[in-house]
Structures are given as structure tokens and as C-alpha cells.
Amino acid sequence: MPNEREDLTTAPPPQEALPIRLTMDDADSPSDVIDALFLGRFATGAQPFSTGRTLERVKPGSTLLPPAARVLRAAREGEGRFTLAEGTGWTVLVSRYGSRNAQVTVTAVSQELADERLSQALEGAEDEPRPEPTDVTMGFWYVSPLRGPHRTTRQIAAGAWDEVRGNYTAPVADALDGLMKLTADDVAGRLLLLHGPPGTGKTSALRTLARAWRDWCQVDCVLDPERLFNDIGYLMDIAIGEDDETGGQGRWRLLLLEDCDELIRGEAKHATGQALSRLLNLTDGLLGQGRKVLVGITTNEDLERLHPAVVRPGRCLARVEVGPLSRTEAVSWLGTEEGVGPNGATLAELYALRRGVTPAGTPTHPTPPHEGLYL
């Protein structure tokens, strides 16, 4: 009977042990064919080494191809463009999404050759971001039909806390004072809850928080939170995380879920099934263990309508009700009493009044009849 060593040495290579067959029908697209052709040399072992990179700021006119590349296939599908090219001992696939985003993958006969060709393809192809002093890098997660769970980053303008503190009524500003000064060593509780009426500045406060925490916390906004907790693969991708380019593995991450009323209101367990349980598991259950993940949620619901499991003591890092400014505060903010009601005004209403529009949407200074008919 042959021994184990003999079995290993005489075993066929994996590409022969598992033959690869490609079946196509009218549901397949040209880009599917390009993908299959690209994977062929890697699958058969002719080019067993691979490397790749995602780009988000491709310069106009960049081909993303190494020198002397010979194009084999090219396809356009909506905003997607796909190019398959080759050279001696290597193959490259360029997948472009829109005008600025791309994925470049190279297979080759050696890892050194694959790395070298990728470096040549990307040389000078990506614009460097121009961050302003007021900008903060924020990530955005979403499920792409072409790429599945995907994270992209943007520079977001955010005011310093001392500049925007006056946008909030005194009790809210006092509560946010401590939150803005928080450090990684002060984290106790994994859930940040901002609740209150629309237009009170909850999202603006989160942008400012991202700026205040940028030295120790990466902030990511989930654009499709209704899908997140019903898609295990998506949830695991986000729980594992993806570090931004500012470095610092081991940094905290804050996931922002905006307007998640259905997820955390009192009847959420019955209405959304396992979604609420998975949210809680991410904040202080097994899923969140070993991960420095905070979850920030904004909602328009009253505190009394929220699920008790969400607001129980010890779970929330902070729980802030963001309400409108009082009449006195609103008049001080605006510099006039005109348009301010007896109950004050929200931040959105004040900005509308400053632009000359009442909260109801009518101009504060109506245009006289026939004005503007003459030049």
C-alpha cells in the first residue's frame, strides 16, 4: 500500500483534479466572458500568482494598463468598462465603474512579475486627495450589484465643535460637550443614539464628531442599513472592517446608521425578526468581541417608543435627544424675531429663515406684483 508521502508526490495538480468547465447562455454578458477568460490562466496554473488593487480617484485618460499591453477583449456595460490585456508571462483585468473607480488585477508566472506589472499599471494613475483643514475622511458602505459589499471614502466638510455648538439648545450642547472630548480610553458602551425631530442637526453633529474623533476613530456611514442586518455576508464584511488610508490598525470604527426607526422602535423584534438581535450582538455580543466597533444610530422616534433592549443602561455610550432651539436661542441665532414661533425653531428652519424662506416654504419677503418684469 503506498505511503502518504508517495500519495502526495503522485497526486495530480489541483487544476487537473478539478476540471474547469465554462457554460454560457443568454443570461451571461460580455463582462462575464472577460472574467472567465481572465481567471483561466490562474485556474490552470499557467499564471499561478495574482495581485490587485482598488482605486477611487482615477485620473482622466488613464488606461490602467502596463506598458506594451496587448488588449484581448474590451466591453462596456452601462457605466462599467472592462478590459482584458496580456504581455509576456502576465495578464491584466481592468474593471472600471463610472469615471473614477476601478479595480486592477494582474496574474503572472511569478509574484515579482505580478507586483511589477501592477505597479506599472497604477503609476501616476490616481489623483491625490486635497484635504482641507476642515475636512474629515469618511467611509461609505453599500452593496454594489457588481462587487457586493463595498466601501468607498470621501472627504467631508465638518465644522469644529466650538464653531457649531451654538446650533444646539443648551442641554444638547452640554451633552455633546463630553462626547466631543471622548478618547479611545474613555469608551464605555458601544451604542451611540441620537434621537429627536427631523431638522434638529443630528447628522451635522455626527460630522463634527467624526472630525473630533479622527485621531483615534474611523467613521463609516452605512448607506443601506435596512439590508445590513438581514444579510449575514454584508454584516460580517462590515464587522471585520476595512482600514482607511490614514493608517492605524487597531483604531476604533464608528458605523453610522441614519434614520433606523424600524430597527430600534419598541415592536422591532416582532417586525424585523433577527435584525435587532444582530444589531445588539454587534454592540456587546459575540460578534462584537475583539472588534473595536461602535454603532451610531439616528432616529426621529421618541425615547419612549424605542425598544428597551436598545436603551438599557450599560449598552449606550451616549444617548442624546436633539431638540429644537428655544425661542430665545433661535432669536439669538438668527438675529431677529421675524419668523420665529413661540416654541422656537429647529436648525433646518433657522437656515431656511436665513435664506429668506419661512418654515412653511414661502418667502419671508414676498415678491411684489409685476416685480421682475422689467429690466
C-alpha angles and dihedrals in degrees: 000000000000115000125238094261092055090049091054096047094048097042114116118250114269094253090059095042089056109035114211119227126180120207119187133187137168091285091068122090132210089259089057089055091049091051091051094047091049094052093048098083092044092048095049092046096243087120105018099171126078141178135170148169140204119228127196103181107045113176115241111264096023112139094193088216125126118243116284092017114162113214113229102173136004130184139176122205115173106300091345123099122186127191129184116194138161146198135179106315097351145075129199132201118198115193114185125190113194119328100305111030124077145158118214119192127179130192121192146163090260136024091237091056092047092051092046094051092046090051090051092048092052099040108126092347100115129067116230113236117249104217117197120215088253095048126102127192111243127181125221122204124199140148110255118205088224103037107023118221106014137175125207129177134222137181107245124195111235130173123228114258095246089055097052101031090101090064090075133066114255099260091049093046090051091051092048092048092074093042093055091052094050118126132196090263091056098057111126113160126017103230125083113192125190113179135170144096121322117272097029095116104261094140092044089053090053092052090052090047090054088055094046092050099038094110093062109013134059112213120211126180117211107217095193105038092157087067098040100077094039095053112066094192092052092047093050092049090054094042090053088046137196121249120231124233094264088083127223113128108205093041118139118257126213115203112202119209112183126204095359095160095141092051100056108025120113097269094044095111091058096038102043103031113207095358095092092045091053091050091053091044089055092052102045109349134089093286091060096045112117092008122105093219127148123186120213118195131186120197138168091217124113114250091245091061096054122102110267091228089062097052100036116132114272096025099079122071086195136352113196128177107210109204136170123283116263118252092260092049093045093051090048091049094048098038093227140061093226111120096003113123127215091263095053125240142271121248091253091053091050093052089049091052090049088055090052098258125119119229087256089060100253123122115262088220106040116213110255116244114280093004110145095028092104129060 
